[in-house]
Amino acid sequence: MVVQLLKMAAVLIAAIMLGNWFFQEVKSARARQKPWYTPYLTPPGIAILMIAVVLPLAIWYWRQP
């Protein structure tokens, strides 16, 4: 049970760090008056897009009978 909690905590901490990094990119792009899509072309933005697109597709693919 402790191992599962540590695994969940690690994923949560990684998600928080990635989210904060992306939010910093958003604030930076707004301050420089860049287009709305600029933060999505940065490393955290690409990672978030990959997670948002690939993860559901992978789950759907592996759950197919």
C-alpha positions, 0 to 999 in steps of 0.5 A: 500500500505504501508503494502505491501511495509513493507511485501516486505521489510521484505522478502527482508531483510530476503533473504539478511540475509540468503544469507550472512549467507550462503556466510560466510559458503561458505567462511569458507568451502573454507578456511578449504578446505572442499568439495564443498557440505559442505556449503549445509549441514549447517543450511543456506544451508539446508534452501536455498535448502528447499526453492529452492525445496519445494517452486516451488513444492508447487506453482505447487501443489496449481495451479493444477486445 
